[in-house]
Structure formats: structure tokens, C-alpha cells
Amino acid sequence: MVTEVPEVREVTEYRVACDGGEGGHPRVWLQIPPETGWTECPYCDCRFVLKDGIRDRH
């Protein structure tokens, strides 16, 4: 059994949108908490991580 690893995207904004790509899922807007520096999409489990140095500016 092979388990697919969720995608990880480095971003530069605290507010991001995810639609799962081509025909993936409805677009959702996500807010990255400054405390953690990352969030996951509730539909596709894609993880959005703030690039190094971005958290320090908040």
C-alpha cells in the first residue's frame, strides 16, 4: 500500500487560497496563524508554510 504525501507550498502571505488544482475542490481561503507559520487545507491536506524570514516580519 502506497500513501501519497500531501503537497507542501512555501508562501509569502498569511492569507492563501487553495482550490486543489485542476478540478480539485471548491476554492477556500485559509489564514496562517503567526504562532505556527503553517496551515493545512481541509479538503486536500496541502500544507502552506511561510517562507523563512516572513514570520519574523509579523
Predicted model as a PDB file, atoms N, CA, C, CB and O in Angstrom, pLDDT in the B-factor column:
MODEL        1                                                                  
ATOM      1  N   MET A   1       0.844  -1.180   0.000  1.00 74.00           N  
ATOM      2  CA  MET A   1       0.000   0.000   0.000  1.00 74.00           C  
ATOM      3  C   MET A   1       0.892   1.247   0.000  1.00 74.00           C  
ATOM      4  CB  MET A   1      -0.962  -0.004   1.227  1.00 74.00           C  
ATOM      5  O   MET A   1       1.803   1.369   0.819  1.00 74.00           O  
ATOM      6  N   VAL A   2       0.621   2.161  -0.919  1.00 71.00           N  
ATOM      7  CA  VAL A   2       1.396   3.395  -1.029  1.00 71.00           C  
ATOM      8  C   VAL A   2       0.517   4.553  -0.577  1.00 71.00           C  
ATOM      9  CB  VAL A   2       1.913   3.619  -2.492  1.00 71.00           C  
ATOM     10  O   VAL A   2      -0.602   4.720  -1.061  1.00 71.00           O  
ATOM     11  N   THR A   3       1.033   5.350   0.355  1.00 69.00           N  
ATOM     12  CA  THR A   3       0.313   6.520   0.838  1.00 69.00           C  
ATOM     13  C   THR A   3       0.914   7.758   0.203  1.00 69.00           C  
ATOM     14  CB  THR A   3       0.360   6.612   2.386  1.00 69.00           C  
ATOM     15  O   THR A   3       2.121   7.989   0.284  1.00 69.00           O  
ATOM     16  N   GLU A   4       0.056   8.561  -0.437  1.00 75.00           N  
ATOM     17  CA  GLU A   4       0.535   9.787  -1.069  1.00 75.00           C  
ATOM     18  C   GLU A   4       0.819  10.849  -0.007  1.00 75.00           C  
ATOM     19  CB  GLU A   4      -0.496  10.311  -2.097  1.00 75.00           C  
ATOM     20  O   GLU A   4       0.035  11.042   0.922  1.00 75.00           O  
ATOM     21  N   VAL A   5       1.945  11.527  -0.160  1.00 75.00           N  
ATOM     22  CA  VAL A   5       2.318  12.591   0.762  1.00 75.00           C  
ATOM     23  C   VAL A   5       1.636  13.881   0.309  1.00 75.00           C  
ATOM     24  CB  VAL A   5       3.872  12.766   0.829  1.00 75.00           C  
ATOM     25  O   VAL A   5       1.710  14.231  -0.869  1.00 75.00           O  
ATOM     26  N   PRO A   6       0.965  14.600   1.233  1.00 82.00           N  
ATOM     27  CA  PRO A   6       0.334  15.868   0.837  1.00 82.00           C  
ATOM     28  C   PRO A   6       1.373  16.871   0.331  1.00 82.00           C  
ATOM     29  CB  PRO A   6      -0.444  16.471   2.023  1.00 82.00           C  
ATOM     30  O   PRO A   6       2.530  16.857   0.753  1.00 82.00           O  
ATOM     31  N   GLU A   7       0.942  17.723  -0.565  1.00 91.00           N  
ATOM     32  CA  GLU A   7       1.807  18.757  -1.133  1.00 91.00           C  
ATOM     33  C   GLU A   7       2.139  19.809  -0.076  1.00 91.00           C  
ATOM     34  CB  GLU A   7       1.134  19.418  -2.358  1.00 91.00           C  
ATOM     35  O   GLU A   7       1.314  20.111   0.786  1.00 91.00           O  
ATOM     36  N   VAL A   8       3.337  20.360  -0.144  1.00 95.00           N  
ATOM     37  CA  VAL A   8       3.757  21.455   0.729  1.00 95.00           C  
ATOM     38  C   VAL A   8       4.126  22.630  -0.172  1.00 95.00           C  
ATOM     39  CB  VAL A   8       4.968  21.034   1.660  1.00 95.00           C  
ATOM     40  O   VAL A   8       4.935  22.490  -1.090  1.00 95.00           O  
ATOM     41  N   ARG A   9       3.524  23.794   0.101  1.00 96.00           N  
ATOM     42  CA  ARG A   9       3.817  25.006  -0.685  1.00 96.00           C  
ATOM     43  C   ARG A   9       4.357  26.086   0.237  1.00 96.00           C  
ATOM     44  CB  ARG A   9       2.546  25.515  -1.433  1.00 96.00           C  
ATOM     45  O   ARG A   9       3.760  26.394   1.268  1.00 96.00           O  
ATOM     46  N   GLU A  10       5.496  26.660  -0.145  1.00 96.00           N  
ATOM     47  CA  GLU A  10       6.029  27.803   0.585  1.00 96.00           C  
ATOM     48  C   GLU A  10       5.354  29.063   0.064  1.00 96.00           C  
ATOM     49  CB  GLU A  10       7.580  27.896   0.439  1.00 96.00           C  
ATOM     50  O   GLU A  10       5.259  29.266  -1.146  1.00 96.00           O  
ATOM     51  N   VAL A  11       4.887  29.907   0.975  1.00 97.00           N  
ATOM     52  CA  VAL A  11       4.167  31.122   0.585  1.00 97.00           C  
ATOM     53  C   VAL A  11       4.750  32.332   1.314  1.00 97.00           C  
ATOM     54  CB  VAL A  11       2.652  30.983   0.891  1.00 97.00           C  
ATOM     55  O   VAL A  11       5.507  32.191   2.274  1.00 97.00           O  
ATOM     56  N   THR A  12       4.380  33.528   0.836  1.00 96.00           N  
ATOM     57  CA  THR A  12       4.892  34.754   1.447  1.00 96.00           C  
ATOM     58  C   THR A  12       3.793  35.582   2.099  1.00 96.00           C  
ATOM     59  CB  THR A  12       5.606  35.588   0.410  1.00 96.00           C  
ATOM     60  O   THR A  12       4.058  36.668   2.614  1.00 96.00           O  
ATOM     61  N   GLU A  13       2.548  35.073   2.082  1.00 96.00           N  
ATOM     62  CA  GLU A  13       1.413  35.788   2.664  1.00 96.00           C  
ATOM     63  C   GLU A  13       0.758  34.932   3.744  1.00 96.00           C  
ATOM     64  CB  GLU A  13       0.381  36.164   1.572  1.00 96.00           C  
ATOM     65  O   GLU A  13       0.801  33.703   3.690  1.00 96.00           O  
ATOM     66  N   TYR A  14       0.154  35.599   4.723  1.00 97.00           N  
ATOM     67  CA  TYR A  14      -0.552  34.888   5.786  1.00 97.00           C  
ATOM     68  C   TYR A  14      -1.918  34.381   5.335  1.00 97.00           C  
ATOM     69  CB  TYR A  14      -0.714  35.790   6.992  1.00 97.00           C  
ATOM     70  O   TYR A  14      -2.457  33.450   5.934  1.00 97.00           O  
ATOM     71  N   ARG A  15      -2.484  34.978   4.291  1.00 97.00           N  
ATOM     72  CA  ARG A  15      -3.791  34.568   3.763  1.00 97.00           C  
ATOM     73  C   ARG A  15      -3.563  33.940   2.389  1.00 97.00           C  
ATOM     74  CB  ARG A  15      -4.791  35.790   3.673  1.00 97.00           C  
ATOM     75  O   ARG A  15      -3.012  34.572   1.488  1.00 97.00           O  
ATOM     76  N   VAL A  16      -4.000  32.679   2.244  1.00 97.00           N  
ATOM     77  CA  VAL A  16      -3.780  31.949   0.998  1.00 97.00           C  
ATOM     78  C   VAL A  16      -5.081  31.300   0.536  1.00 97.00           C  
ATOM     79  CB  VAL A  16      -2.678  30.881   1.178  1.00 97.00           C  
ATOM     80  O   VAL A  16      -5.988  31.073   1.337  1.00 97.00           O  
ATOM     81  N   ALA A  17      -5.165  31.007  -0.751  1.00 97.00           N  
ATOM     82  CA  ALA A  17      -6.323  30.317  -1.318  1.00 97.00           C  
ATOM     83  C   ALA A  17      -5.876  28.951  -1.832  1.00 97.00           C  
ATOM     84  CB  ALA A  17      -6.976  31.158  -2.463  1.00 97.00           C  
ATOM     85  O   ALA A  17      -4.753  28.790  -2.310  1.00 97.00           O  
ATOM     86  N   CYS A  18      -6.769  27.978  -1.726  1.00 97.00           N  
ATOM     87  CA  CYS A  18      -6.490  26.647  -2.262  1.00 97.00           C  
ATOM     88  C   CYS A  18      -7.742  26.154  -2.975  1.00 97.00           C  
ATOM     89  CB  CYS A  18      -6.054  25.651  -1.129  1.00 97.00           C  
ATOM     90  O   CYS A  18      -8.854  26.255  -2.455  1.00 97.00           O  
ATOM     91  N   ASP A  19      -7.535  25.610  -4.197  1.00 95.00           N  
ATOM     92  CA  ASP A  19      -8.652  25.014  -4.932  1.00 95.00           C  
ATOM     93  C   ASP A  19      -8.339  23.585  -5.359  1.00 95.00           C  
ATOM     94  CB  ASP A  19      -8.992  25.859  -6.157  1.00 95.00           C  
ATOM     95  O   ASP A  19      -9.082  22.984  -6.135  1.00 95.00           O  
ATOM     96  N   GLY A  20      -7.243  23.051  -4.852  1.00 92.00           N  
ATOM     97  CA  GLY A  20      -6.888  21.665  -5.136  1.00 92.00           C  
ATOM     98  C   GLY A  20      -6.374  21.410  -6.539  1.00 92.00           C  
ATOM     99  O   GLY A  20      -6.197  20.254  -6.924  1.00 92.00           O  
ATOM    100  N   GLY A  21      -6.131  22.457  -7.313  1.00 85.00           N  
ATOM    101  CA  GLY A  21      -5.641  22.276  -8.675  1.00 85.00           C  
ATOM    102  C   GLY A  21      -6.773  21.993  -9.647  1.00 85.00           C  
ATOM    103  O   GLY A  21      -7.925  22.324  -9.370  1.00 85.00           O  
ATOM    104  N   GLU A  22      -6.462  21.392 -10.768  1.00 82.00           N  
ATOM    105  CA  GLU A  22      -7.454  21.134 -11.820  1.00 82.00           C  
ATOM    106  C   GLU A  22      -8.590  20.248 -11.310  1.00 82.00           C  
ATOM    107  CB  GLU A  22      -6.783  20.474 -13.034  1.00 82.00           C  
ATOM    108  O   GLU A  22      -8.392  19.066 -11.031  1.00 82.00           O  
ATOM    109  N   GLY A  23      -9.783  20.836 -11.192  1.00 76.00           N  
ATOM    110  CA  GLY A  23     -10.949  20.072 -10.771  1.00 76.00           C  
ATOM    111  C   GLY A  23     -10.849  19.486  -9.381  1.00 76.00           C  
ATOM    112  O   GLY A  23     -11.487  18.476  -9.083  1.00 76.00           O  
ATOM    113  N   GLY A  24     -10.054  20.110  -8.526  1.00 87.00           N  
ATOM    114  CA  GLY A  24      -9.795  19.560  -7.198  1.00 87.00           C  
ATOM    115  C   GLY A  24     -10.959  19.688  -6.226  1.00 87.00           C  
ATOM    116  O   GLY A  24     -11.602  18.697  -5.881  1.00 87.00           O  
ATOM    117  N   HIS A  25     -11.226  20.913  -5.786  1.00 94.00           N  
ATOM    118  CA  HIS A  25     -12.287  21.165  -4.817  1.00 94.00           C  
ATOM    119  C   HIS A  25     -12.652  22.640  -4.859  1.00 94.00           C  
ATOM    120  CB  HIS A  25     -11.852  20.742  -3.386  1.00 94.00           C  
ATOM    121  O   HIS A  25     -11.959  23.422  -5.510  1.00 94.00           O  
ATOM    122  N   PRO A  26     -13.730  23.043  -4.179  1.00 96.00           N  
ATOM    123  CA  PRO A  26     -14.081  24.470  -4.160  1.00 96.00           C  
ATOM    124  C   PRO A  26     -12.945  25.305  -3.566  1.00 96.00           C  
ATOM    125  CB  PRO A  26     -15.380  24.695  -3.355  1.00 96.00           C  
ATOM    126  O   PRO A  26     -12.222  24.839  -2.686  1.00 96.00           O  
ATOM    127  N   ARG A  27     -12.794  26.528  -4.046  1.00 96.00           N  
ATOM    128  CA  ARG A  27     -11.745  27.414  -3.517  1.00 96.00           C  
ATOM    129  C   ARG A  27     -12.067  27.780  -2.075  1.00 96.00           C  
ATOM    130  CB  ARG A  27     -11.606  28.699  -4.386  1.00 96.00           C  
ATOM    131  O   ARG A  27     -13.188  28.173  -1.753  1.00 96.00           O  
ATOM    132  N   VAL A  28     -11.067  27.645  -1.220  1.00 97.00           N  
ATOM    133  CA  VAL A  28     -11.189  28.056   0.174  1.00 97.00           C  
ATOM    134  C   VAL A  28     -10.057  29.011   0.493  1.00 97.00           C  
ATOM    135  CB  VAL A  28     -11.171  26.830   1.133  1.00 97.00           C  
ATOM    136  O   VAL A  28      -8.956  28.885  -0.042  1.00 97.00           O  
ATOM    137  N   TRP A  29     -10.333  29.971   1.372  1.00 98.00           N  
ATOM    138  CA  TRP A  29      -9.313  30.912   1.837  1.00 98.00           C  
ATOM    139  C   TRP A  29      -8.878  30.469   3.218  1.00 98.00           C  
ATOM    140  CB  TRP A  29      -9.848  32.390   1.858  1.00 98.00           C  
ATOM    141  O   TRP A  29      -9.705  30.167   4.079  1.00 98.00           O  
ATOM    142  N   LEU A  30      -7.580  30.432   3.419  1.00 98.00           N  
ATOM    143  CA  LEU A  30      -7.003  29.965   4.676  1.00 98.00           C  
ATOM    144  C   LEU A  30      -6.131  31.050   5.282  1.00 98.00           C  
ATOM    145  CB  LEU A  30      -6.187  28.677   4.461  1.00 98.00           C  
ATOM    146  O   LEU A  30      -5.490  31.818   4.565  1.00 98.00           O  
ATOM    147  N   GLN A  31      -6.110  31.107   6.597  1.00 98.00           N  
ATOM    148  CA  GLN A  31      -5.290  32.074   7.330  1.00 98.00           C  
ATOM    149  C   GLN A  31      -4.204  31.310   8.072  1.00 98.00           C  
ATOM    150  CB  GLN A  31      -6.155  32.927   8.323  1.00 98.00           C  
ATOM    151  O   GLN A  31      -4.499  30.379   8.821  1.00 98.00           O  
ATOM    152  N   ILE A  32      -2.958  31.697   7.869  1.00 97.00           N  
ATOM    153  CA  ILE A  32      -1.838  31.049   8.561  1.00 97.00           C  
ATOM    154  C   ILE A  32      -1.635  31.744   9.900  1.00 97.00           C  
ATOM    155  CB  ILE A  32      -0.526  31.098   7.699  1.00 97.00           C  
ATOM    156  O   ILE A  32      -1.389  32.950   9.933  1.00 97.00           O  
ATOM    157  N   PRO A  33      -1.734  31.009  11.007  1.00 96.00           N  
ATOM    158  CA  PRO A  33      -1.503  31.624  12.321  1.00 96.00           C  
ATOM    159  C   PRO A  33      -0.024  31.992  12.490  1.00 96.00           C  
ATOM    160  CB  PRO A  33      -1.950  30.664  13.456  1.00 96.00           C  
ATOM    161  O   PRO A  33       0.852  31.184  12.183  1.00 96.00           O  
ATOM    162  N   PRO A  34       0.256  33.208  12.977  1.00 93.00           N  
ATOM    163  CA  PRO A  34       1.652  33.616  13.176  1.00 93.00           C  
ATOM    164  C   PRO A  34       2.401  32.698  14.152  1.00 93.00           C  
ATOM    165  CB  PRO A  34       1.702  35.051  13.686  1.00 93.00           C  
ATOM    166  O   PRO A  34       3.618  32.540  14.056  1.00 93.00           O  
ATOM    167  N   GLU A  35       1.671  32.103  15.077  1.00 94.00           N  
ATOM    168  CA  GLU A  35       2.307  31.247  16.092  1.00 94.00           C  
ATOM    169  C   GLU A  35       2.924  29.983  15.487  1.00 94.00           C  
ATOM    170  CB  GLU A  35       1.284  30.855  17.156  1.00 94.00           C  
ATOM    171  O   GLU A  35       3.975  29.524  15.935  1.00 94.00           O  
ATOM    172  N   THR A  36       2.256  29.420  14.455  1.00 95.00           N  
ATOM    173  CA  THR A  36       2.746  28.167  13.884  1.00 95.00           C  
ATOM    174  C   THR A  36       3.504  28.370  12.575  1.00 95.00           C  
ATOM    175  CB  THR A  36       1.590  27.223  13.656  1.00 95.00           C  
ATOM    176  O   THR A  36       4.463  27.651  12.292  1.00 95.00           O  
ATOM    177  N   GLY A  37       3.072  29.357  11.772  1.00 96.00           N  
ATOM    178  CA  GLY A  37       3.722  29.604  10.487  1.00 96.00           C  
ATOM    179  C   GLY A  37       3.250  28.667   9.383  1.00 96.00           C  
ATOM    180  O   GLY A  37       3.852  28.642   8.310  1.00 96.00           O  
ATOM    181  N   TRP A  38       2.190  27.895   9.617  1.00 97.00           N  
ATOM    182  CA  TRP A  38       1.669  26.991   8.592  1.00 97.00           C  
ATOM    183  C   TRP A  38       0.192  26.698   8.835  1.00 97.00           C  
ATOM    184  CB  TRP A  38       2.474  25.680   8.568  1.00 97.00           C  
ATOM    185  O   TRP A  38      -0.324  26.900   9.934  1.00 97.00           O  
ATOM    186  N   THR A  39      -0.481  26.214   7.779  1.00 97.00           N  
ATOM    187  CA  THR A  39      -1.863  25.752   7.875  1.00 97.00           C  
ATOM    188  C   THR A  39      -2.067  24.689   6.820  1.00 97.00           C  
ATOM    189  CB  THR A  39      -2.883  26.926   7.700  1.00 97.00           C  
ATOM    190  O   THR A  39      -1.285  24.593   5.874  1.00 97.00           O  
ATOM    191  N   GLU A  40      -3.117  23.883   6.972  1.00 97.00           N  
ATOM    192  CA  GLU A  40      -3.430  22.841   6.004  1.00 97.00           C  
ATOM    193  C   GLU A  40      -4.833  23.034   5.441  1.00 97.00           C  
ATOM    194  CB  GLU A  40      -3.301  21.456   6.646  1.00 97.00           C  
ATOM    195  O   GLU A  40      -5.744  23.471   6.143  1.00 97.00           O  
ATOM    196  N   CYS A  41      -4.988  22.703   4.176  1.00 97.00           N  
ATOM    197  CA  CYS A  41      -6.284  22.760   3.518  1.00 97.00           C  
ATOM    198  C   CYS A  41      -7.153  21.620   4.053  1.00 97.00           C  
ATOM    199  CB  CYS A  41      -6.130  22.671   1.966  1.00 97.00           C  
ATOM    200  O   CYS A  41      -6.707  20.473   4.094  1.00 97.00           O  
ATOM    201  N   PRO A  42      -8.393  21.923   4.466  1.00 96.00           N  
ATOM    202  CA  PRO A  42      -9.261  20.863   4.988  1.00 96.00           C  
ATOM    203  C   PRO A  42      -9.747  19.888   3.906  1.00 96.00           C  
ATOM    204  CB  PRO A  42     -10.456  21.482   5.676  1.00 96.00           C  
ATOM    205  O   PRO A  42     -10.224  18.802   4.235  1.00 96.00           O  
ATOM    206  N   TYR A  43      -9.635  20.256   2.631  1.00 95.00           N  
ATOM    207  CA  TYR A  43     -10.069  19.377   1.550  1.00 95.00           C  
ATOM    208  C   TYR A  43      -8.968  18.429   1.077  1.00 95.00           C  
ATOM    209  CB  TYR A  43     -10.556  20.202   0.389  1.00 95.00           C  
ATOM    210  O   TYR A  43      -9.164  17.215   1.026  1.00 95.00           O  
ATOM    211  N   CYS A  44      -7.811  18.992   0.732  1.00 94.00           N  
ATOM    212  CA  CYS A  44      -6.765  18.181   0.093  1.00 94.00           C  
ATOM    213  C   CYS A  44      -5.520  17.981   0.960  1.00 94.00           C  
ATOM    214  CB  CYS A  44      -6.360  18.820  -1.206  1.00 94.00           C  
ATOM    215  O   CYS A  44      -4.574  17.320   0.530  1.00 94.00           O  
ATOM    216  N   ASP A  45      -5.505  18.536   2.162  1.00 94.00           N  
ATOM    217  CA  ASP A  45      -4.377  18.396   3.102  1.00 94.00           C  
ATOM    218  C   ASP A  45      -3.089  19.063   2.637  1.00 94.00           C  
ATOM    219  CB  ASP A  45      -4.107  16.945   3.344  1.00 94.00           C  
ATOM    220  O   ASP A  45      -2.031  18.838   3.225  1.00 94.00           O  
ATOM    221  N   CYS A  46      -3.165  19.888   1.579  1.00 96.00           N  
ATOM    222  CA  CYS A  46      -1.982  20.638   1.161  1.00 96.00           C  
ATOM    223  C   CYS A  46      -1.558  21.539   2.327  1.00 96.00           C  
ATOM    224  CB  CYS A  46      -2.268  21.485  -0.143  1.00 96.00           C  
ATOM    225  O   CYS A  46      -2.393  22.201   2.943  1.00 96.00           O  
ATOM    226  N   ARG A  47      -0.274  21.558   2.618  1.00 97.00           N  
ATOM    227  CA  ARG A  47       0.234  22.378   3.715  1.00 97.00           C  
ATOM    228  C   ARG A  47       0.870  23.639   3.149  1.00 97.00           C  
ATOM    229  CB  ARG A  47       1.256  21.587   4.576  1.00 97.00           C  
ATOM    230  O   ARG A  47       1.712  23.572   2.254  1.00 97.00           O  
ATOM    231  N   PHE A  48       0.464  24.788   3.676  1.00 97.00           N  
ATOM    232  CA  PHE A  48       1.013  26.078   3.287  1.00 97.00           C  
ATOM    233  C   PHE A  48       1.927  26.549   4.411  1.00 97.00           C  
ATOM    234  CB  PHE A  48      -0.121  27.123   2.996  1.00 97.00           C  
ATOM    235  O   PHE A  48       1.491  26.710   5.551  1.00 97.00           O  
ATOM    236  N   VAL A  49       3.200  26.769   4.081  1.00 97.00           N  
ATOM    237  CA  VAL A  49       4.217  27.130   5.067  1.00 97.00           C  
ATOM    238  C   VAL A  49       4.812  28.477   4.686  1.00 97.00           C  
ATOM    239  CB  VAL A  49       5.328  26.039   5.159  1.00 97.00           C  
ATOM    240  O   VAL A  49       5.178  28.696   3.531  1.00 97.00           O  
ATOM    241  N   LEU A  50       4.908  29.376   5.654  1.00 96.00           N  
ATOM    242  CA  LEU A  50       5.534  30.673   5.387  1.00 96.00           C  
ATOM    243  C   LEU A  50       7.016  30.491   5.117  1.00 96.00           C  
ATOM    244  CB  LEU A  50       5.322  31.640   6.569  1.00 96.00           C  
ATOM    245  O   LEU A  50       7.695  29.742   5.819  1.00 96.00           O  
ATOM    246  N   LYS A  51       7.520  31.180   4.095  1.00 94.00           N  
ATOM    247  CA  LYS A  51       8.951  31.124   3.790  1.00 94.00           C  
ATOM    248  C   LYS A  51       9.752  31.672   4.962  1.00 94.00           C  
ATOM    249  CB  LYS A  51       9.272  31.917   2.500  1.00 94.00           C  
ATOM    250  O   LYS A  51       9.251  32.482   5.742  1.00 94.00           O  
ATOM    251  N   ASP A  52      10.983  31.229   5.081  1.00 85.00           N  
ATOM    252  CA  ASP A  52      11.870  31.718   6.142  1.00 85.00           C  
ATOM    253  C   ASP A  52      11.955  33.232   6.108  1.00 85.00           C  
ATOM    254  CB  ASP A  52      13.275  31.107   6.006  1.00 85.00           C  
ATOM    255  O   ASP A  52      12.089  33.822   5.036  1.00 85.00           O  
ATOM    256  N   GLY A  53      11.879  33.862   7.261  1.00 75.00           N  
ATOM    257  CA  GLY A  53      12.003  35.303   7.374  1.00 75.00           C  
ATOM    258  C   GLY A  53      10.679  36.038   7.333  1.00 75.00           C  
ATOM    259  O   GLY A  53      10.587  37.163   7.824  1.00 75.00           O  
ATOM    260  N   ILE A  54       9.641  35.425   6.754  1.00 73.00           N  
ATOM    261  CA  ILE A  54       8.338  36.083   6.661  1.00 73.00           C  
ATOM    262  C   ILE A  54       7.694  36.186   8.049  1.00 73.00           C  
ATOM    263  CB  ILE A  54       7.408  35.312   5.688  1.00 73.00           C  
ATOM    264  O   ILE A  54       7.136  37.227   8.395  1.00 73.00           O  
ATOM    265  N   ARG A  55       7.767  35.125   8.836  1.00 66.00           N  
ATOM    266  CA  ARG A  55       7.189  35.133  10.180  1.00 66.00           C  
ATOM    267  C   ARG A  55       7.786  36.226  11.050  1.00 66.00           C  
ATOM    268  CB  ARG A  55       7.390  33.787  10.843  1.00 66.00           C  
ATOM    269  O   ARG A  55       7.092  36.823  11.874  1.00 66.00           O  
ATOM    270  N   ASP A  56       9.076  36.485  10.865  1.00 62.00           N  
ATOM    271  CA  ASP A  56       9.767  37.474  11.682  1.00 62.00           C  
ATOM    272  C   ASP A  56       9.254  38.889  11.441  1.00 62.00           C  
ATOM    273  CB  ASP A  56      11.250  37.418  11.411  1.00 62.00           C  
ATOM    274  O   ASP A  56       9.403  39.755  12.304  1.00 62.00           O  
ATOM    275  N   ARG A  57       8.646  39.136  10.270  1.00 61.00           N  
ATOM    276  CA  ARG A  57       8.174  40.472   9.933  1.00 61.00           C  
ATOM    277  C   ARG A  57       6.782  40.781  10.512  1.00 61.00           C  
ATOM    278  CB  ARG A  57       8.146  40.629   8.429  1.00 61.00           C  
ATOM    279  O   ARG A  57       6.348  41.933  10.502  1.00 61.00           O  
ATOM    280  N   HIS A  58       6.097  39.768  11.006  1.00 57.00           N  
ATOM    281  CA  HIS A  58       4.723  39.998  11.508  1.00 57.00           C  
ATOM    282  C   HIS A  58       4.733  40.534  12.914  1.00 57.00           C  
ATOM    283  CB  HIS A  58       3.907  38.710  11.464  1.00 57.00           C  
ATOM    284  O   HIS A  58       3.672  40.782  13.487  1.00 57.00           O  
TER     285      HIS A  58                                                      
ENDMDL                                                                          
END                                                                             
